[in-house]
Amino acid sequence: MYYAIYAEDVENSLPLRAQAREGHIARLKEMEAAGRLMLAGPFPAVDSETPGDAGFTGSLIVAQFDSLEAAREWAEADPYKAAGVYQTVTVKPFKPVLPASMAQQ
């Protein structure tokens, strides 16, 4: 089943993100290689794909896990969480409906 991991950053998280980004991205690439990642990305703090010093306000990851508990454990072990980037992390079951190709997985 898919789960959505919604994280909100602490204020001025950009330096913390830079410090932990390599490990964070490595874990996502592992999940992608295993065919479990639907999407992942940050929320820019301003209306721009490249927010510069404004940084980001959080992240969204949608991926397959065996259970809600497994998704929560994965989220808690994220390098961004350990580095203090995330202020809050919410994990919820997610049911893909559209596009139809995702709903059939």
N, C-alpha and C positions, 0 to 999 in steps of 0.2 A: 504494500500500500504506500501511497505517497503521503508525505508530511511536509507542511510549510513551517519553516523556521524563520521567524520575524524577530530581528534584533534592533534595538535602538541604542545608538551610541551615547557615550558621555559627551559633554561639551568639549570642544577643541580636541577631538579624538585623532586628528590627522597624524601627529607624531607617533602616537601609540599604534595606529594602523600601519605606518611605515615600518615600525620595528617588528611587527608580527606578520606582515603580509606574506612573506615567503612560505612560512609554515601553513598559513590559512589556505593559500592557493594550492599548495601541494596536496592537502587533504581533499580539496574539491576536485583536483585533477585525478586523484585515485578513484574517487566516486564516479567521475565521468568515464574513466577507462573501464570500470566495472558495469557501465550501462545503467547506473542508478540515479544519475543527476538529470533533472528536467531543466532547471535554470538556477542561476545564482548571480547576484550582483548587488552593488551598493545603491543607496539613495543619495544622490548629490544634494548638498545643502542649498544650492542655487539651481536655477533652470538652465543647466548646461551639462553636457556630457563630460566636460573637463572643468570641474569647479575650482581648480587651483587651490589657493589657501583657504577657501571657504570649506573645503573638505566634504565630508559625508555625514549623514544623520543616522544611518543604520544600514541594514542589509536584509536581503530576502534570499532564502535558499529553499527550493522545492526538490525533494529527492525521495527515493524509495528506501524504506527501512522495514524490518520484520515486525516492528511494533512501535507504539508510541513511546514506550520506555527506551527502546533502542535509539530512537530519534533524539530523545531528550539527553541521553548519555552522550551521543555524538556531539550535540550542540554544546553541552557543558565542557567537553574536552577541546573545544576549538581554541586555537592560539589567540584569537582576538579576545575571547572571554578571559583567558589567563593573563593577557597583557592589560586588561582593564578597559578595552575599547567599548565593550558592550555594557550599558547600564541595565537593560532588561532583555531577556530572551523569552519569546513565547513560541511554543511548539504545538501545532494542531494537525489533526488528520486533514488531508486535502484530497478531494475527488476531482480529477481532471474531466472536463466535459467537452471543451473545444480547445484547440482543433480536434476533430474527430480522431485523427491519428494518435493523439495522446490518450484519449478516452479508452481506446482498445488495449492499452498496455497494462 
